[in-house]
Amino acid sequence: ILNVEQSPQSLHVQEGDSTNFTCSFPSSNFYALHWYRWETAKSPEALFVMTLNGDEKKKGRISATLNTKEGYSYLYIKGSQPEDSATYLCAFREVAAGNKLTFGGGTRVLVKP
Amino acid sequence: GAGVSQSPSNKVTEKGKDVELRCDPISGHTALYWYRQSLGQGLEFLIYFQGNSAPDKSGLPSDRFSAERTGGSVSTLTIQRTQQEDSAVYLCASSQIGTGGGLNEKLFFGSGTQLSVL
């Protein structure tokens, strides 16, 4: 069973503040790491697909980094806004696992106005 | 269609009954996935299809669960003799397979079926 862990499970952020949280995954047999945002009453939506050690991706105020050698990825939100409130999921794909993506438990972010 | 479509959106059933959940993926997407989220849990992998075949069924919780995909398109997840522990949100997702067979394409999710077993 693959261990994909996200921390913290939840966090409250004041509007305008920046925040970050972690996804850890096995450091061996890495193939790809995905990030998704899941807003209440909506479908999960892809943010990033990351494949190379040292990758950095950015989409608006959200960015992510990847360290495959030590098995972690950080997601950053700069200048949080209420619309950033969602559960952020990471998902790990390992070599020779075909298309299977194993998800972490998610980090629930609540941005307070 | 424009996105992944799942039906029904909500299903309430009695323990012991069979249920069928349907997923209509984005046209042209060759890979199709089923996940579920039980209350307070993360997304749990059930099964994925490449075309009409299912290379990985490892996540199906028991032999009461089965899934099929026909014509490389619509998929049906069937749960026989439902139990209360089957209550969850069942999510379907689809993706392209990139050029050269690359597997790094993002998943597009449907809005899910909320299954409640009484």
Boltz contact constraints between the chains, C-beta under 6 A:
constraints:
  - contact:
      token1: [A, 32]
      token2: [B, 104]
      max_distance: 6.0
  - contact:
      token1: [A, 43]
      token2: [B, 109]
      max_distance: 6.0
  - contact:
      token1: [A, 43]
      token2: [B, 111]
      max_distance: 6.0
  - contact:
      token1: [A, 44]
      token2: [B, 109]
      max_distance: 6.0
  - contact:
      token1: [A, 46]
      token2: [B, 106]
      max_distance: 6.0
  - contact:
      token1: [A, 49]
      token2: [B, 104]
      max_distance: 6.0
  - contact:
      token1: [A, 49]
      token2: [B, 106]
      max_distance: 6.0
  - contact:
      token1: [A, 51]
      token2: [B, 104]
      max_distance: 6.0
  - contact:
      token1: [A, 98]
      token2: [B, 55]
      max_distance: 6.0
  - contact:
      token1: [A, 98]
      token2: [B, 56]
      max_distance: 6.0
  - contact:
      token1: [A, 99]
      token2: [B, 31]
      max_distance: 6.0
  - contact:
      token1: [A, 99]
      token2: [B, 48]
      max_distance: 6.0
  - contact:
      token1: [A, 99]
      token2: [B, 103]
      max_distance: 6.0
  - contact:
      token1: [A, 100]
      token2: [B, 56]
      max_distance: 6.0
  - contact:
      token1: [A, 103]
      token2: [B, 42]
      max_distance: 6.0
  - contact:
      token1: [A, 103]
      token2: [B, 43]
      max_distance: 6.0
  - contact:
      token1: [A, 105]
      token2: [B, 42]
      max_distance: 6.0
